[in-house]
Amino acid sequence: MSRVLICGASGRMGMEVVKAVANDDELTLVGGVDCSHKGEDIGELVGIGTLGIPMHDNLAEALKEQKPDIVVEFTNPAVVYSNVKTCLEHGVHCVVGTTGLTEEQRNDLDAIGRKHGANVLIAPNFSLGAVMMMKVAAELAPYFPDVEIIELHHNKKYDAPSGTAILTAKLIHEAQEAAKVVPSEDLTRESLPGARGAKFDDITIHSVRLPGYVAHQEVLFGGHSETLTIRHDSLHRESFMPGVVLACKKISEHEGLTYGLEHYL
Ligand code: NAD
């Protein structure tokens, strides 16, 4: 039974993770950390009844008191690096859903984790459907070199483009390079800056932010008189929980830092 602590436990994702871990027979929920709600019962906070487990407001203290094997981290891009570093320095594995970590930060965390015998999974998207969407997009890329991504999220999302869109672009670009295919030249000149979106690894990404959405993405491939579109929709934050729970169960088997849930499937 792995002991799991949730960092960002009173956030939108954190509260779902608390419920998912509390409901799983192979994981033991040992605590939550967030900026507020110190001392409150974590079960009452997420609406599943009293669990007798207190909320903390200091990660290092919570690690010392609750002695988790794993921390699940869903906070924000401004604090995720320092939180994950703290966990790894305490020898605690980290399952990270917060987006926005740079490649340089990921390399640093890999080194810190290896030094302290702690593993990290950073997954821009924990939903199985989204992982499959990225896999299919990479498989299609050699046949349809002209491709753009539209990602759509709720308007409280902090960063743009989404981590999922960035990883999708990276995978498509790698597949295009491996197949030695080259996209058509983009001949459009913007009369309004930003009208054509932004590019990551030469793939155009458009970010939509509107109330009502959760997390959605379309990958649009253009061909000769035909188009092919793949779309994934997360309709509720519960869609990410099977992936988070799976990650907690497998993290001890994957040394160092892993980027993307697909490596655990
Ligand atoms: P949120 O704003 O609802 O929750 C974040 C929580 O973190 C808040 O309760 C906040 O108080 C807390 N927090 C801030 N600083 C903290 C600190 N230093 N220590 C502890 N807690 C702290 O955000 P959210 O919608 O739950 O999303 C969280 C992150 O997860 C975002 O980066 C989002 O993009 C990402 N996300 C990832 C996936 C995925 O599958 N990987 C899915 C959805 C969202």
Residues whose N, C-alpha, C, O or C-beta is under 5 A from the ligand:
A	BS01	NAD	C7 G8 S10 G11 R12 M13 G14 V33 D34 C35 F74 T75 N76 P77 V79 G97 T98 T99 A123 P124 N125 F126 S127 F240
